[in-house]
Structures are given as structure tokens and as C-alpha cells.
Amino acid sequence: MKINSWTKQCNFPPGTLVDGKWHRQRYTIIRQLGSGANGVVYLAKGKDVYVALKMSEDSMSIISEVNVLKAFSKVQGPVLGPSLLDVDDWDKGGQKTIPFYVMEYIEGPGLLTFVREKGRHWAGILIVQLLDILEQMHRQGWIFGDLKPENLIVSNPRTRIRCIDVGGTTKKGRSIKEFTEFFDRGYWGLGSRKAEPSYDIFSTAMLMINVYYPARFTRKGNGLDQLKKMIKKEPELFRLETVLLKALEGKYRSAGEMKNELLVKLSFRNSRSQKHSMKNQHTQAKKGSLQETAGVLLVTSFLYGLYIYLFLL
């Protein structure tokens, strides 16, 4: 009922002008981007740029999310969430006050859409990026909580994984505020819903599994046994089995530890692929296809360079 009430109360048509009471900034609503348990998000036009504007009748929810975005700004290097641009109140028609905040509008395809279009080999690259950022978040005392593809997009120009909803982010040590069953270790009987690094690490492993099972699946019986079987069914997942199982069983002490072991697995896989490619290229050269072979080597070198650029720079 609360969700429906907020969605109804904060449902405004395109063209609606939102005037900030304190900072005197004006925003024009373009369209709704999404709604959930704690408010509605709109694409809006500010003075010079498009922004994402979130409003809710729950001022505490707004304050909590603003604090999360401020914490994100302290993370060194690439950040997961959008930049915070403005926080204010809107006196709608002089009848009621609606708190809102304005953040960077991040464009790009969703995680699953991007991987489907560009290839599954990108999944590992993006998961490594995610783990690196989660490590920084955890050091700041925050747990993301509701990690799922719907909350993650891949932005340009440097192909970065970004988050578009921080509503589930929770202070370390508290109970997870929001979760989605498939990515929740409590649902699979593999841990509590306490906000701690291992909770996000579990969800990250489930993100990887979701790439290969986009339709997802429900729990049947022993959760861990079921997940093991699903991992073994997919050759690409099976190559990462040791990393995924450690994440699912809560054996990693930090997101950085999982990132390092995943990098080793991915680097080994990439090395094997290169050796196989070079062997095929040598055979082609014997047949007189020297020019074609050079082209393949060039592409392989480029992809490996891109891998290093995204992983290590």
C-alpha cells in the first residue's frame, strides 16, 4: 500500500516544473525512469543538462540515500553510483512539501543487455570492476545490499559498470534494507541478511550466474547443491567454479580478495585462448594466409590490451 501511495502521490506528467524551495533551481520533468518502495525517479532537464530527479514523501529515505551518494563521492577512483547534484524541497502548489534530490543521469544499456549484445567475455571484466568498487565502498562502511542487473548499467565512453539505484545501500552491521530473492543469500539458505562484505560478495557471484541464466530460477531443496549443479552445467561458469563457490559460501574476507582470484582465473583463460588462437594462425600461415593471420593477431593484441586497460589502469 505504501509503495502504491508514494507512486500515486509523486506521479507527475511530462512538462511539470519542479522548483527547489531553498536552492532556487528549476527542473522540468521529461519522463518517469522508475519507481519503487521508497520513491519515484524522473528524467528531468536542469539548467544545462539532463539529470535524474528522485522524490519521495519519506524524507528519511531521501536523507539516507543522499548520505550514501555523499559516501560514494569519497571513494577513490571510479564510483559505482551517480554523482549528487542537488538536494531540496518542492512546495507543490503551496499545499504540501515533497523532498527530492538530483543526481547525475547515467546513460547506457543494462548489464544483461550489454553482455548479450557484446559477448559473455565482458561479464568477467565488468564483475572485476564491480568488485573493485565494492571494496572501496566496504572500506567506507557501506554495503550495497540490493545488487541485481536491474540496478546496474554499463556507461560510455570507458565501458564502466554503474549503479542507478542506491536505495538498498546499508550501513555495515545493520540489517539489509532491500533485497531481491535470487541475489539474497538468506533466500538460498547460505547466510543471514546482516550488512557485511560477504553479503555483497554472494550477490556478485549470483550476478555472474544470472548472466548465464538470464531467466533465473527458484530454489528447490538444498540451495548450495542446486547452485553447484547450475554452475557445472555451464562450461564458462564451471571454469570459475572455485571462485564462485568461495563467494557463495562466504569464504572471502573482502571483495578485493575475490577480485584478485577472479583476475587470475580470467587471465589464465585469456592466455589459453591466445595460445589456441596462435596455433590456428600458424596453421593458416603454412597455407599461405599470412596477411589474414597478421590481422587476427592484431585483433587479439587489441583485445588483450583492452583487457589490461579495463582491469589494471
C-alpha positions as CSV (number, residue, x, y, z in Angstrom):
1,M,0.0,0.0,0.0
2,K,2.8,2.4,0.9
3,I,4.5,1.8,-2.5
4,N,1.3,2.5,-4.4
5,S,0.6,5.5,-2.3
6,W,4.0,7.1,-3.0
7,T,3.8,6.3,-6.6
8,K,0.4,7.9,-6.9
9,Q,1.3,11.0,-4.8
10,C,4.6,11.5,-6.8
11,N,3.1,10.8,-10.2
12,F,3.6,13.9,-12.4
13,P,3.2,14.3,-16.2
14,P,6.0,15.4,-18.6
15,G,6.5,19.2,-18.5
16,T,5.9,19.5,-14.8
17,L,8.1,22.2,-13.3
18,V,9.8,21.3,-10.0
19,D,11.2,24.4,-8.3
20,G,13.6,24.0,-5.4
21,K,12.5,25.9,-2.3
22,W,15.9,26.6,-0.9
23,H,18.4,26.5,-3.8
24,R,16.0,28.0,-6.4
25,Q,17.0,25.5,-9.1
26,R,14.2,24.6,-11.6
27,Y,13.8,21.2,-13.2
28,T,11.5,20.2,-16.0
29,I,10.2,16.6,-15.8
30,I,10.7,14.7,-19.1
31,R,9.6,11.2,-18.2
32,Q,9.5,8.7,-15.4
33,L,12.5,6.4,-15.2
34,G,11.3,4.1,-12.4
35,S,9.5,3.7,-9.1
36,G,9.9,1.6,-6.0
37,A,9.4,1.2,-2.3
38,N,11.0,4.5,-1.5
39,G,10.1,6.9,-4.2
40,V,9.9,7.8,-7.9
41,V,12.7,8.7,-10.2
42,Y,12.3,11.0,-13.2
43,L,14.5,12.1,-16.1
44,A,14.5,15.9,-15.9
45,K,16.1,18.8,-17.6
46,G,18.1,21.2,-15.4
47,K,19.6,24.5,-16.5
48,D,22.2,22.9,-18.8
49,V,22.0,19.1,-18.6
50,Y,19.7,16.2,-18.2
51,V,19.5,14.8,-14.6
52,A,17.8,12.1,-12.6
53,L,15.5,13.5,-10.0
54,K,14.2,11.4,-7.2
55,M,11.3,12.4,-5.0
56,S,9.5,10.7,-2.1
57,E,7.2,11.7,0.7
58,D,9.5,9.8,3.1
59,S,12.1,12.5,4.0
60,M,14.2,10.0,6.0
61,S,14.5,7.8,2.9
62,I,15.8,10.8,0.9
63,I,18.2,11.7,3.7
64,S,19.5,8.2,3.8
65,E,20.1,7.9,0.1
66,V,21.8,11.4,0.0
67,N,24.2,10.2,2.7
68,V,25.0,7.2,0.5
69,L,25.7,9.3,-2.5
70,K,27.9,11.6,-0.4
71,A,29.8,8.5,0.8
72,F,30.3,7.3,-2.8
73,S,31.9,10.7,-3.6
74,K,34.7,9.8,-1.1
75,V,35.6,6.6,-2.9
76,Q,38.9,6.9,-4.8
77,G,38.8,6.0,-8.5
78,P,35.7,5.0,-10.5
79,V,32.5,5.3,-8.4
80,L,29.5,2.9,-8.6
81,G,26.7,5.3,-8.0
82,P,25.8,8.6,-9.7
83,S,27.1,12.0,-8.5
84,L,24.9,14.0,-6.2
85,L,24.0,17.4,-7.7
86,D,21.3,19.0,-5.5
87,V,19.1,18.3,-2.5
88,D,16.0,20.4,-1.9
89,D,12.2,20.6,-1.2
90,W,9.4,21.3,-3.6
91,D,6.3,23.2,-2.4
92,K,3.8,21.7,-4.8
93,G,1.1,24.3,-5.3
94,G,1.7,25.6,-1.8
95,Q,-0.3,22.6,-0.5
96,K,2.4,20.1,0.5
97,T,6.2,19.9,0.5
98,I,7.9,17.0,-1.3
99,P,11.6,16.4,-0.6
100,F,13.8,15.5,-3.6
101,Y,17.4,15.1,-4.7
102,V,19.0,15.4,-8.1
103,M,21.8,13.2,-9.3
104,E,23.8,12.5,-12.4
105,Y,21.8,10.9,-15.2
106,I,23.8,7.8,-16.3
107,E,23.0,6.6,-19.8
108,G,23.8,3.1,-21.1
109,P,22.4,-0.4,-21.6
110,G,21.6,-2.7,-18.6
111,L,24.2,-5.2,-17.5
112,L,22.5,-8.2,-19.1
113,T,21.6,-6.3,-22.3
114,F,25.2,-5.2,-22.7
115,V,26.6,-8.7,-22.2
116,R,24.1,-10.2,-24.5
117,E,25.0,-7.7,-27.3
118,K,28.8,-7.6,-26.8
119,G,29.5,-11.1,-25.6
120,R,29.8,-13.0,-22.4
121,H,33.5,-12.5,-22.1
122,W,32.6,-9.0,-21.0
123,A,30.9,-10.3,-17.9
124,G,34.2,-11.1,-16.2
125,I,35.6,-7.7,-17.0
126,L,32.6,-5.9,-15.5
127,I,32.4,-8.1,-12.4
128,V,36.1,-7.3,-11.7
129,Q,35.2,-3.6,-12.0
130,L,32.3,-4.1,-9.6
131,L,34.3,-5.9,-7.0
132,D,37.0,-3.2,-7.1
133,I,34.4,-0.5,-6.4
134,L,32.6,-2.6,-3.7
135,E,36.0,-3.0,-1.9
136,Q,36.2,0.8,-1.7
137,M,32.6,1.1,-0.6
138,H,33.1,-1.5,2.2
139,R,36.1,0.4,3.5
140,Q,33.8,3.4,3.8
141,G,31.4,1.3,5.9
142,W,28.7,0.8,3.4
143,I,27.2,-2.4,2.0
144,F,25.3,-2.1,-1.3
145,G,22.7,-4.8,-0.4
146,D,20.3,-5.0,-3.4
147,L,22.8,-5.9,-6.1
148,K,21.0,-7.0,-9.3
149,P,21.2,-6.4,-13.0
150,E,18.2,-4.0,-12.9
151,N,20.2,-1.6,-10.7
152,L,23.3,-1.8,-12.9
153,I,24.1,-0.2,-16.3
154,V,27.2,0.0,-18.5
155,S,28.1,3.6,-19.3
156,N,30.3,5.0,-22.0
157,P,32.9,6.0,-23.1
158,R,35.2,3.8,-21.0
159,T,32.7,0.9,-20.5
160,R,32.2,1.3,-16.8
161,I,29.6,-0.5,-14.6
162,R,27.5,2.0,-12.7
163,C,24.5,1.8,-10.4
164,I,21.3,3.7,-10.9
165,D,19.6,2.9,-7.6
166,V,21.3,3.2,-4.2
167,G,18.0,2.7,-2.2
168,G,19.2,-0.6,-0.7
169,T,22.6,0.5,0.4
170,T,23.0,0.0,4.2
171,K,25.5,0.8,6.9
172,K,27.8,-2.1,7.8
173,G,26.5,-4.1,10.7
174,R,22.8,-3.3,10.2
175,S,20.1,-5.4,8.5
176,I,19.9,-5.3,4.8
177,K,17.1,-2.8,3.8
178,E,16.1,-4.2,0.4
179,F,16.9,-7.4,-1.4
180,T,15.9,-9.5,-4.4
181,E,15.4,-13.2,-3.7
182,F,17.6,-14.6,-6.4
183,F,20.6,-12.5,-5.2
184,D,19.9,-12.9,-1.5
185,R,21.9,-15.4,0.5
186,G,19.1,-15.7,3.0
187,Y,16.8,-17.0,0.3
188,W,19.3,-19.7,-0.6
189,G,19.9,-20.7,3.0
190,L,23.5,-19.5,2.8
191,G,23.7,-16.8,5.4
192,S,22.0,-14.0,7.2
193,R,20.8,-10.6,5.9
194,K,23.4,-8.8,8.0
195,A,25.0,-5.9,6.1
196,E,28.6,-7.1,5.7
197,P,31.0,-7.5,2.8
198,S,30.2,-11.2,2.4
199,Y,26.6,-10.3,1.6
200,D,27.6,-8.2,-1.4
201,I,30.2,-10.8,-2.5
202,F,27.5,-13.5,-2.5
203,S,25.3,-11.3,-4.7
204,T,28.2,-10.6,-7.1
205,A,28.6,-14.4,-7.6
206,M,24.8,-14.6,-8.3
207,L,25.2,-11.8,-10.8
208,M,27.7,-13.9,-12.7
209,I,25.3,-16.9,-12.6
210,N,22.5,-14.7,-13.8
211,V,24.5,-13.7,-16.9
212,Y,24.3,-17.4,-18.0
213,Y,20.8,-17.9,-16.7
214,P,19.0,-14.7,-17.6
215,A,15.6,-16.1,-16.8
216,R,16.8,-17.0,-13.3
217,F,15.4,-20.0,-11.4
218,T,13.8,-20.6,-8.0
219,R,15.3,-22.6,-5.1
220,K,14.4,-26.3,-4.9
221,G,15.8,-28.1,-1.9
222,N,19.3,-27.5,-0.8
223,G,20.3,-24.1,-2.1
224,L,24.1,-24.7,-2.3
225,D,23.7,-28.1,-4.0
226,Q,21.4,-26.6,-6.6
227,L,23.7,-23.7,-7.4
228,K,26.6,-26.1,-7.7
229,K,24.7,-28.1,-10.3
230,M,23.8,-25.0,-12.3
231,I,27.4,-23.9,-12.3
232,K,28.6,-27.3,-13.6
233,K,26.0,-27.2,-16.4
234,E,27.7,-24.1,-18.0
235,P,31.3,-24.6,-19.1
236,E,32.2,-20.9,-18.8
237,L,30.9,-20.8,-15.2
238,F,32.5,-24.2,-14.4
239,R,35.9,-22.7,-15.2
240,L,35.3,-20.2,-12.4
241,E,33.8,-22.7,-10.1
242,T,36.3,-22.4,-7.2
243,V,35.9,-18.6,-7.1
244,L,32.1,-18.7,-7.3
245,L,31.8,-21.3,-4.6
246,K,34.0,-19.5,-2.2
247,A,31.8,-16.4,-2.8
248,L,28.6,-18.3,-2.3
249,E,29.9,-20.0,0.9
250,G,31.1,-16.7,2.4
251,K,34.8,-17.7,2.4
252,Y,36.2,-14.4,1.0
253,R,37.2,-11.8,3.6
254,S,36.9,-9.0,1.2
255,A,35.7,-8.1,-2.3
256,G,39.3,-7.3,-3.2
257,E,40.3,-10.9,-2.4
258,M,37.6,-12.3,-4.7
259,K,38.7,-9.8,-7.4
260,N,42.3,-10.9,-7.3
261,E,41.4,-14.6,-7.6
262,L,38.9,-13.9,-10.4
263,L,41.6,-12.0,-12.3
264,V,43.9,-15.0,-12.1
265,K,41.2,-17.3,-13.5
266,L,40.3,-14.8,-16.2
267,S,43.9,-14.2,-17.1
268,F,44.6,-17.9,-17.4
269,R,41.6,-18.4,-19.6
270,N,42.6,-15.5,-21.8
271,S,46.2,-16.9,-22.0
272,R,44.8,-20.3,-23.1
273,S,42.6,-18.7,-25.7
274,Q,45.6,-16.8,-27.1
275,K,47.7,-19.9,-27.4
276,H,44.9,-21.7,-29.2
277,S,44.5,-18.8,-31.5
278,M,48.2,-18.6,-32.2
279,K,48.3,-22.3,-33.1
280,N,45.4,-21.9,-35.6
281,Q,47.2,-18.9,-37.0
282,H,50.4,-20.8,-37.5
283,T,48.5,-23.5,-39.5
284,Q,46.9,-20.8,-41.6
285,A,50.3,-19.3,-42.3
286,K,51.5,-22.6,-43.6
287,K,48.7,-22.5,-46.1
288,G,49.8,-19.1,-47.3
289,S,47.3,-16.9,-45.3
290,L,50.0,-14.7,-43.8
291,Q,48.0,-11.5,-44.2
292,E,44.9,-12.9,-42.6
293,T,47.0,-14.3,-39.7
294,A,48.6,-10.9,-39.0
295,G,45.1,-9.4,-38.9
296,V,43.9,-12.0,-36.3
297,L,47.0,-11.3,-34.2
298,L,46.4,-7.6,-34.3
299,V,42.8,-8.1,-33.1
300,T,43.9,-10.5,-30.4
301,S,46.6,-8.0,-29.2
302,F,44.0,-5.2,-29.2
303,L,41.5,-7.2,-27.1
304,Y,44.3,-8.2,-24.6
305,G,45.3,-4.5,-24.4
306,L,41.7,-3.6,-23.8
307,Y,41.6,-6.2,-21.1
308,I,44.6,-4.7,-19.3
309,Y,43.3,-1.2,-19.7
310,L,40.0,-2.0,-18.1
311,F,41.4,-4.3,-15.4
312,L,44.5,-2.7,-14.2
313,L,44.5,1.0,-15.2
